[in-house]
Amino acid sequence: MKCIKALAAALVFAAAVPVSVCADGTAVMDYNNDGIVDIFDMVSARKGGASESELKRLSGFLLGNGAEAAPEDGYKLIWSDEFSGNSLDMDKWSYELGNWKLDDNGNYVTNGWGNNEQEFYTDKNTTVKDGVLTIAARKERLADEVQGTYDYTSARINTAHKFSTCGGRIEVRARCDSGKSLWPAIWMLPEDSAYGGWAASGEIDIMEGWGSTPEKICGTIHFGGQWPNNTYLTNDYKFPEGDGTQNWHTYSIEWERGEIRWYVDGNLYSTQTDWYSDGFSYPAPFDQNFYIILNFAVGGHFDGIDGIYAEPNTFADGEKHFNIDYVRVYEKTGSQFVPSEMSSLPLDNYIEGAEASVANKEGCTVVDIKNAGSLEYAVMGLLRGQAVKAGEKHTVSFDISSTAQRSMVLTAEDSAYTRYLDEKLTLTPEKKHYSFDVVFPSDMKADIKFQLGNIDDAAAIGAHTVTISDISWE
């Protein structure tokens, strides 16, 4: 919204009066009677019960004039979506579709998004109108030729690869319809899984709500090792009597190195400082870039019947709405919080018919093999889903040793398992350095695989440990 500031700085009034005029002829009020419109007026307007339209107009004016958080807060606005258009801004958001969780190559991982969710996410369940994003959950039959048939639809959007942040204040103003099996969520995941698969690289839940108990929400962090060796910390916020998630509230976190704080309407209700990522130094994993997710799940372990099923009666009077007024991200001024540098890239694991584990640690990945299985790929450490362009040359380099002499096959493959790099190496207790170049013929997502299964009869070796350090992909 473009506005023209009126020459009113010298005027003093006994009541709030317009000191700025917008392009559409409407006035913006000086709620503090100090002759200027700034962030302090937004605070006063909210406390004074200003209408939704007035709050939107004031918000648009402040952002249009480069407004930031109040100076004493020490935060600067760096990214926002006020949902001021008539459709979702695809320069800021992407849709996640379906009911299945897939890996970076589109391969099946699990259904129900790992939570027994019953909805099928589409790109047809969002609308933007009057400055508000609405995610609609509907009871409707949807048949997908790959994923099957579902009785509910909804939407899930994220800022992955378009915006992410390390630290700062993330603030979302939202409301949500209530009803058993509804699960609104405002949360964050790591842009890169710097410390390994979920939840070793962390998850930050800014707000999750139970449709059956709208009088409370929770804020949570997930961390520790890769599933199932992960854990979490959480706290609930209970609204004053008669209030709840069905009304508009502002949900936010303030995230600093070594501390995350949760707020509802500016009220602090949770502080977490005690987390870890297996094998890495504190404050891992919450020292990397995370992106934002908004979704409205139906059913599942959080509020579903028996932790699975949706309650059809919730939709007896029609679709249910999760409304978002704005999403704003601020950085803290005066102290830089940048992602910690990684000395060695972490590897995901793949184990099939073998007894082994893959553990990422500071500067290295340790593959502990009790039984190498029967397949060449029975034990693998992987760099998954590396985006490459046609004709680009990439280099994989690392140091490696094994407590027992054995062979390893290093490959770079596409989703059809076509190999663009195929090297067999002999590993010994002496650490050796390797570096290989690979050129890809087309745009794709490639997997770099350290294959440590039954190669050259490695199954006969018995228990041994392979250590891969200083892994890089450039």
C-alpha positions in Angstrom: 0.0 0.0 0.0 1.5 3.3 -1.0 0.8 6.2 1.3 1.7 9.9 1.3 2.8 11.2 4.7 1.0 14.3 5.8 2.8 17.2 7.3 1.6 16.7 10.9 4.7 16.1 12.9 4.3 19.4 14.7 0.6 18.8 15.6 -0.6 17.5 18.9 -4.1 16.3 19.4 -6.1 15.1 22.4 -7.4 12.1 20.5 -6.2 9.8 17.7 -6.3 11.6 14.3 -5.2 10.8 10.8 -1.6 11.9 10.1 -1.2 9.9 6.9 -3.3 9.5 3.8 -3.3 6.4 1.7 -3.5 6.3 -2.1 -7.1 5.1 -1.8 -8.0 8.1 0.3 -8.3 6.4 3.6 -6.6 7.7 6.7 -4.1 6.0 9.0 -4.5 7.0 12.6 -1.9 8.2 15.1 -2.9 6.1 18.1 -0.2 7.5 20.3 -0.9 11.2 19.5 2.8 11.8 18.9 2.5 13.2 15.4 3.9 10.2 13.5 2.6 6.7 12.6 5.1 4.0 13.6 5.2 0.5 15.2 4.1 1.9 18.5 0.7 2.8 17.0 0.3 -0.8 15.9 0.7 -1.9 19.5 -1.8 0.7 20.8 -4.2 -0.2 18.0 -4.3 -3.8 18.9 -4.6 -3.1 22.7 -7.4 -0.6 21.9 -9.5 -3.1 19.9 -9.1 -1.6 16.5 -11.0 -3.3 13.7 -9.5 -5.9 11.5 -9.6 -3.6 8.5 -7.9 -0.8 10.4 -5.2 -3.1 11.6 -4.6 -4.3 8.1 -4.4 -0.7 6.8 -2.0 0.3 9.5 0.1 -2.8 8.9 0.3 -2.2 5.2 1.2 1.5 5.7 4.0 0.6 8.1 5.5 -2.1 5.8 5.1 0.2 2.8 7.2 2.8 4.6 10.0 0.4 5.6 8.8 0.0 9.2 10.6 -2.4 11.4 10.1 -3.8 14.9 10.2 -1.3 17.7 13.8 -0.1 18.2 13.9 -1.2 21.8 13.2 -4.8 20.6 16.4 -4.8 18.6 14.8 -6.5 15.6 14.7 -5.7 11.9 12.1 -6.9 9.4 13.8 -9.0 6.7 11.0 -11.0 5.1 7.2 -11.0 5.2 4.0 -12.0 3.4 1.0 -9.8 4.2 -1.2 -11.8 1.7 -2.2 -8.6 0.1 -2.9 -10.0 -3.4 -5.6 -12.4 -4.7 -3.5 -15.5 -4.9 -0.6 -17.2 -3.1 2.7 -15.6 -4.0 4.6 -18.5 -5.6 7.9 -16.5 -5.4 7.6 -17.0 -1.7 5.8 -20.3 -1.2 5.6 -23.8 -2.7 2.9 -26.4 -2.3 3.6 -29.9 -0.9 1.2 -32.3 -2.5 -0.3 -35.7 -1.7 -0.4 -37.9 1.3 2.9 -39.6 1.0 6.2 -38.3 2.3 8.8 -38.6 -0.5 12.6 -38.3 -0.6 14.4 -35.7 -2.8 14.1 -38.1 -5.8 10.4 -38.6 -5.4 10.7 -42.0 -3.9 8.2 -43.3 -1.3 9.2 -42.9 2.3 6.0 -43.3 4.2 2.3 -42.4 4.0 0.3 -40.0 6.1 3.4 -37.7 6.2 4.8 -39.9 8.9 1.9 -38.9 11.2 -1.0 -41.1 10.1 -2.6 -38.0 8.5 -5.7 -38.7 6.5 -5.8 -35.7 4.2 -4.5 -35.4 0.6 -2.8 -32.1 0.2 -3.6 -30.2 -3.0 -2.9 -26.8 -4.6 -6.7 -26.1 -4.7 -7.3 -25.7 -1.0 -5.9 -22.2 -0.5 -7.4 -18.8 -1.2 -6.1 -15.3 -0.6 -8.6 -12.5 -0.1 -8.8 -9.3 1.9 -5.3 -9.7 3.2 -5.8 -13.2 4.6 -4.6 -16.6 3.5 -7.1 -19.3 4.1 -6.3 -23.0 4.1 -9.5 -25.0 3.7 -9.8 -28.6 5.0 -12.7 -30.4 3.2 -14.5 -33.7 3.5 -14.4 -34.7 -0.1 -13.3 -37.8 -2.0 -10.1 -37.6 -4.0 -8.7 -40.4 -6.0 -5.0 -40.4 -7.1 -3.7 -43.0 -9.5 -0.5 -43.5 -7.5 -1.4 -42.8 -3.9 -4.9 -44.1 -3.7 -8.2 -42.7 -2.5 -8.7 -40.2 0.3 -11.8 -38.7 2.0 -10.3 -35.4 3.0 -8.3 -32.6 1.3 -6.3 -29.7 2.6 -3.1 -27.8 1.9 0.5 -27.6 3.0 2.9 -24.8 1.9 6.5 -24.0 2.6 9.3 -21.5 1.8 11.9 -24.2 1.2 14.7 -23.0 -1.2 12.9 -19.6 -1.4 13.5 -18.3 2.1 15.1 -19.6 5.2 16.6 -18.1 8.3 19.0 -18.9 11.1 17.7 -17.3 14.3 15.6 -14.1 14.6 11.9 -13.6 15.4 9.3 -15.5 13.4 5.8 -14.1 13.9 2.5 -15.4 12.5 -1.0 -14.0 13.2 -3.6 -16.7 12.7 -6.9 -18.3 13.7 -8.4 -21.7 13.2 -11.8 -23.4 13.3 -12.2 -26.0 16.0 -13.3 -29.6 15.8 -12.0 -33.1 16.6 -9.2 -34.3 14.3 -8.2 -30.8 13.0 -4.5 -30.0 13.3 -3.2 -26.5 12.4 0.5 -26.1 12.4 3.1 -23.3 12.0 6.6 -24.8 12.0 10.1 -25.0 10.6 12.4 -27.6 9.1 16.1 -27.3 8.2 16.9 -26.1 4.7 19.7 -28.7 4.6 19.9 -31.7 6.8 23.3 -30.7 8.1 23.3 -33.3 10.9 21.5 -36.2 9.3 17.9 -37.3 8.8 15.0 -36.3 10.9 15.2 -35.4 13.7 19.0 -35.2 14.0 18.9 -31.9 12.1 16.0 -30.5 14.1 12.4 -29.3 13.8 10.9 -26.2 15.4 7.2 -26.1 16.0 6.0 -22.5 16.5 2.4 -23.4 17.1 0.4 -26.7 16.9 -3.2 -26.8 17.8 -5.6 -29.6 18.8 -9.0 -29.1 17.1 -10.7 -30.9 20.0 -9.1 -28.6 22.6 -8.9 -25.2 21.1 -8.3 -23.7 24.5 -4.6 -24.6 24.2 -1.7 -24.9 21.8 1.9 -26.1 22.1 5.4 -25.1 21.0 8.0 -27.9 20.5 11.5 -28.7 19.3 12.5 -32.1 18.0 16.2 -33.1 18.0 18.7 -35.8 19.1 19.5 -38.6 16.7 17.9 -39.9 13.5 14.5 -41.5 14.0 13.8 -43.6 16.1 16.6 -42.2 18.3 15.1 -38.7 18.4 13.5 -36.9 21.3 11.6 -33.6 21.9 10.8 -30.8 24.4 7.4 -29.1 24.5 5.2 -26.8 26.5 1.5 -25.9 26.3 0.0 -22.5 26.3 -3.6 -22.2 27.8 -5.7 -19.3 26.7 -7.7 -17.3 29.2 -11.2 -18.7 29.8 -13.5 -18.3 26.9 -10.6 -17.7 24.4 -8.9 -20.1 22.1 -7.4 -20.8 18.6 -10.8 -19.9 17.0 -9.9 -16.2 17.7 -7.1 -14.2 16.1 -3.8 -14.5 18.0 -0.1 -13.8 17.2 2.2 -16.8 17.6 5.9 -16.2 17.6 9.3 -17.5 18.6 12.5 -15.6 19.3 15.5 -17.7 18.4 19.0 -17.0 19.5 22.1 -19.1 19.6 21.5 -21.4 22.5 17.9 -20.3 23.3 14.5 -20.4 21.8 11.5 -18.6 23.3 7.8 -19.1 22.5 5.1 -16.4 22.8 1.4 -16.0 22.3 0.3 -12.3 21.8 3.6 -11.3 23.3 3.2 -13.5 26.4 6.2 -15.7 27.0 5.2 -19.2 27.9 8.2 -21.4 27.0 12.0 -21.2 26.9 14.2 -24.0 25.7 18.0 -24.2 26.0 18.8 -27.9 26.5 19.0 -29.7 23.2 21.6 -31.7 21.2 22.3 -33.5 18.0 24.1 -36.8 18.4 27.8 -36.5 17.6 27.8 -32.7 17.2 28.6 -29.7 19.3 26.0 -27.5 20.9 24.0 -25.6 19.7 23.5 -28.1 16.9 21.0 -28.7 15.4 19.5 -25.2 15.9 22.4 -23.4 14.3 21.4 -23.8 10.7 18.9 -22.2 8.3 15.3 -23.4 8.7 12.4 -22.7 6.4 8.7 -22.1 7.3 5.8 -24.4 6.8 2.0 -23.8 7.2 -0.3 -26.7 7.0 -3.8 -27.9 8.2 -3.8 -31.6 8.8 -6.8 -33.9 9.3 -6.6 -36.9 11.6 -3.3 -38.4 12.5 -1.5 -39.0 15.8 -1.9 -35.5 17.1 -5.7 -35.3 17.3 -7.1 -38.1 15.3 -9.4 -40.8 16.6 -7.2 -43.6 17.9 -4.3 -41.5 16.7 -5.3 -42.1 13.1 -8.8 -41.5 11.9 -10.6 -38.2 11.1 -13.9 -37.3 12.7 -16.4 -36.9 9.9 -18.9 -35.0 12.1 -16.4 -32.2 12.3 -17.3 -31.3 8.7 -21.1 -31.6 9.2 -21.5 -27.9 8.6 -19.0 -27.6 5.8 -15.2 -27.1 5.3 -13.0 -25.9 8.1 -10.6 -22.9 7.8 -7.1 -22.1 9.0 -6.7 -18.4 8.4 -3.3 -16.6 8.4 -3.2 -12.8 8.5 0.6 -12.4 8.0 4.0 -14.1 8.4 6.9 -11.9 9.4 10.5 -12.7 10.0 12.9 -10.3 11.8 16.6 -10.5 12.4 18.2 -9.5 15.7 20.3 -6.4 15.2 23.7 -6.0 16.8 24.6 -9.7 17.1 25.2 -12.0 14.1 23.8 -15.5 14.2 24.9 -17.3 11.1 24.8 -21.0 10.4 27.7 -23.0 11.8 30.1 -24.3 9.1 30.3 -28.0 8.6 33.7 -29.6 8.2 32.2 -32.8 6.8 28.9 -33.3 5.1 26.5 -35.7 6.9 25.4 -38.9 5.3 21.9 -40.4 5.3 21.7 -44.2 5.8 20.3 -47.1 4.0 20.4 -50.6 5.5 18.8 -53.7 3.8 19.3 -57.2 5.1 22.4 -56.2 7.1 23.3 -55.4 10.7 24.9 -51.9 10.6 24.5 -48.3 11.6 25.5 -45.0 10.1 26.3 -42.2 12.6 27.3 -38.6 11.7 29.7 -37.0 14.1 31.8 -33.9 14.3 33.9 -33.9 11.1 33.1 -37.5 10.0 30.6 -40.3 9.5 31.1 -43.6 11.2 29.7 -46.8 9.7 29.6 -49.6 12.2 29.1 -53.0 10.4 28.3 -56.1 12.3 27.1 -58.1 9.3 27.5 -56.7 5.7 24.5 -58.6 4.4 24.2 -60.2 1.0 23.8 -57.2 -1.3 26.3 -54.8 -2.6 24.1 -51.9 -1.4 23.0 -53.6 1.8 24.9 -50.9 3.8 25.1 -47.4 2.4 25.9 -43.9 3.5 24.3 -41.4 1.0 24.4 -37.7 0.0 20.8 -37.6 -1.3 19.2 -35.4 -3.9 22.1 -33.2 -5.0 20.8 -30.9 -7.6 23.0 -30.8 -10.7 22.9 -29.2 -14.1 23.7 -30.6 -17.5 27.4 -30.3 -18.3 28.4 -29.3 -14.7 31.5 -30.8 -13.2 31.2 -31.7 -9.5 33.8 -33.1 -7.2 33.3 -35.5 -4.3 36.3 -35.8 -1.9 36.8 -37.4 1.5 39.2 -39.3 3.7 38.4 -42.9 4.6 39.7 -45.8 6.7 38.4 -49.2 7.8 39.4 -51.3 10.8 39.5 -54.3 8.4 40.7 -54.3 4.8 37.7 -54.4 2.5 36.2 -53.0 -0.8 33.8 -50.1 -1.2 31.9 -49.0 -4.3 31.4 -45.2 -4.7 28.7 -44.2 -7.2 26.8 -41.1 -8.3 23.4 -42.2 -9.6 20.1 -40.8 -10.8 16.6 -42.0 -9.6 16.8 -44.8 -12.3 20.1 -46.0 -10.8 22.1 -44.9 -13.8 25.7 -44.5 -12.7 27.7 -41.4 -13.7 30.5 -42.3 -11.3 31.4 -45.9 -10.4 34.7 -46.4 -8.5 35.8 -49.5 -6.4 38.2 -48.6 -3.6 40.2 -50.8 -1.3 39.9 -49.6 2.3 42.6 -50.2 4.9 43.2 -49.1 8.5 45.4 -46.4 7.1 43.5 -43.2 6.3 43.5 -42.4 2.6 42.3 -39.3 0.7 40.2 -39.6 -2.4 38.8 -37.0 -4.9 36.7 -37.8 -8.0 35.2 -35.5 -10.6 31.8 -36.3 -12.3 30.0 -34.6 -15.1 26.2 -35.0 -15.5 24.6 -35.1 -19.0 21.3 -33.5 -17.9 19.6 -31.7 -15.1 18.8 -34.0 -12.3 19.0 -34.8 -8.6 21.8 -37.2 -8.0 22.6 -39.5 -5.0 26.2 -40.0 -4.0 26.4 -43.5 -2.5 29.2 -45.0 -0.3 28.3 -48.7 -0.8 29.6 -50.9 2.0 27.5 -54.1 1.7 28.7 -57.5 0.5 31.4 -56.4 -2.0 34.2 -58.9 -2.7 32.8 -61.2 0.0 32.9 -58.5 2.7 30.2 -60.5 4.6 33.0 -62.9 5.6 35.1 -60.2 7.3 32.9 -60.0 10.4 32.5 -56.9 12.5 34.4 -53.8 11.4 34.1 -50.0 11.3 34.5 -47.6 8.4 35.2 -43.9 9.1 34.6 -41.3 6.4 35.8 -37.8 7.2 36.0 -34.4 5.6 33.3 -35.3 3.1 32.7 -32.5 0.5 30.6 -32.1 -2.6 31.4 -29.1 -4.7 
